[in-house]
Amino acid sequence: MLSRPLARLLALALTSAACAPTVAKPMPPSTPAPTGPHPDIVQAGHPVLRGRAAELAPERIATPEIQDLVERMIETMRAAPGVGLAAPQIGVPLRILVLEDRPELMARLTPAELRERERVELPVHVVINPELRPIGADTRTFFEGCLSVNGYTALVERHAEVEVTGLDRHGHPQTLRVRGWPARILQHEVDHLDGTLYIDRMLSRSFSTGDQARARFAGRPIADILGEFSR
């Protein structure tokens, strides 16, 4: 059963914009959790993941319901564990995302892999009503997973650098310009707000379970990995 605050959020989301999707009760992670999907994160096939999330009216940001939602998103992202989460992933069709990349989530990567991915520690950010703009034409391709496509991964090409504008959790304007792995996280989460999953963008022949991909490709440079799929 949905909590009363979450039920109110769903009702408000459905009335805030005509384009907001119909929301069902959430069903029982960007790297897969080893113990299965987090029970609060909806999985691929749920309709909330395939509609465009509604804009959040700025005057609603300070309300207890929205502040509670933001806290729940951060807690869920950390518990999954993941590096980002969009509100539709917990069944709420609003344009809110959270992101954070912590050292413990990078522990299995070698220093060379960290440099190649441009993966760095990222403090927690909350972005409401984000607008994303690619910077330049440079792209990077790496394996990517999703908390809503639990246990799988695939190669995905993304812009190397992006700029995102939006509101923070207090309703203040903010601009984030990032490159490397933080840029990938932002693109992945903004996609969620538009009803797009990474599997829509993936190199389909690279689609694999996370365990198989790690066993086959861990520690190898991305140019070597990509070469296997161009033969």
N, C-alpha and C positions, 0 to 999 in steps of 0.2 A: 504494500500500500504506500502511496506517496505521502510524504509529510505534508502538513497543512501549508507551510511556507512554500514548498516546491509546487504544490497544487496551485497556489495563488500565482506563482511565477508563470506556470504554464498557461493559466487562464489569461493573464495579462499579455503574454507573448502572442497569443492567438488573436487578441483584439488590437494589438499595436500596429499591425500592418496586414493588409489584405493578402499579401503574398506569403505569409507565414504558413508553414506546412501543418497538417494535422498531426497531433502528437499522441502516441499511444503510451501506455505505462512503460517506463524503461525496463528492458530485459537484462535477467541475470547474465601489446599496449604499445625519440620514437624508436623503442626496442621491446620485444615481447617479454612479458612477465613469466618467470619460470614456473609459477604455480597456477597458470591459467588466467583468464580474464578477470579483472576487478569486477565485482558484482554490480557496481553502479554504472559501469561503462557499457553502453549499447554496442552491439556488434553489427557488422556488415549485413545488410538485409533489412534492418530497421528503417522505416521510411523517414525518420527524422534526420538521417545522415544523407538524404538525397534531395532535400529541399533547401532553398536559400533562406538562411536565418534572418530574422527581422531586426531592423535597426532598433537600438535602445534609446528611448527619449532621454536626453541629458538630465532632466529634472528627476528621473527615477533612480539615478545612480546612487544617490545618498540614502535611499530607502533601506530599511533593515532587510527586506527580501533580497535585494540585489547584493548588498554587502555580505549577507549570509551565503548567497550563491557563489560569490567570488571566493570566499573562504573554503567552501565545499570543493570548488574546482581545484584550488591549490592543494588541499589535503588529498583529494583523489589522485591528482597527478603524481604526488610524491609517493603515495601508497602503492600505485600500480606496479612498478614505478615507470615514469615517463619523463620526457623533457618538455612536453607541451600538452595542452588540452583545450578543446573548444567546447563551448556550452552545449551544442547539439550532441556531443558524445556522452553527456549524462541526461539526454532527453529533453533539453531546454533549447528551443529554437531562437536564440538571441545571439547577436553578433558580439560575443565576448570570448576572448581567449586568454590563456595564461601560459607562461613559459618560464623554464628554469633549467639550467644544466649544471649539475654538481660534480665535483671530482670523483665521487664514488661511482657515478654512472659511466665514467671513462676508464675505469680501472683495468678493463680487459684489453684496452688499446695500447699498442706500443708507442713510444715517442714519435717514430716515423709516421705511424697511422694518424696520430693527433695532428702532426704538421700537415700531412697531406689533406686531411679533412678541414683544416683550419678550425679545429674544435677547441674551444676555450670555455672556461667557467663563465656562466651567464647567471646573474642574479635574477630573482623572480621579477617578472613584469606582468602587468595586467593591461590589456589593450581592449578598449571598447569601441565599436564601430570602426575597425581598422580599414585604411585604404592603402593598398600596397602598390609600389612603383619599382620596377626593375631598374637597376643602375648599370648601364652599358649592356653589351651583348654577350659577355663572357658567361659560360655555363660550366657546371661541374656535375658529374654523374657518380653516385655512390649508392650503396644499399640503404634502404629506408624501410622502416616498419611502422606499425600503427597500433595503438591501443584498441582500436575498433576492428582490426583484422588480426585477431590474436594469434600469435605463433608463426607468422609468415613474414617474408621480406622479399624485396626485389630491387633491382637497379632503377633509379629514377634520376632523370636529368632536371636540374634546377638552375635558376639564375645564381651566379656567384655572389652578387651583392644586391641588396634591396633597401628601399626606404619605406617605412610604414608610418603613417600618421594616424592619430586617433585620440581617444581620451583615456586618462588613467583611471584608477579605481575611485578617485575623488572628483572626477569630472573635469580635470585640468587637461588642456591640450598637450600632446607630447609627440615627438618625432624620434623614431629609432632608425638609424642607418647602420646596417650590419652586413658582414660578409662571412663566407664560409659556413660552418655548421649553424650558427645562429640564424643566418639567412634562410637556410633550409628549413629549420624549425618554423620560422614565421610563415614561409610559403605553404608548408604542410597544413598549418593550423588555419590560415586564411582560406585555403581550399575547403576545409571542413565547413566554413561558414557559407560557402557557395554550393554545397552539396556534392563536392568532388572528393574522391578518395585517391590515395596514391596509386592504387591499382588501375585507375583510369589513365595514368601517365607512365606507368612502368614499362620497362623493356620486358615484354611478356615471357620470353624464353628464360629470363633470370629468376622468375617467380619460384620460391623455394620455402621450405620451413626454415625457421631461424637456426635450428640446430644443424641442418644440413649445410646451410650457407657458411656457418662458422667453421664447421669441420673441413669444408672444401677451400674456403677463401681467406680464413683468418691469417693476418700477417703478410698477405700478398699485396703488392702495389695495385692501384686501381687500373693502370694501363694494362697490366698483365691479365687482370680479371676481365676487362672489357674485350681483350683479344680473343678470349674463349668464345664470346658470343658473336664475334664478327666472322668466324670461320664458315 
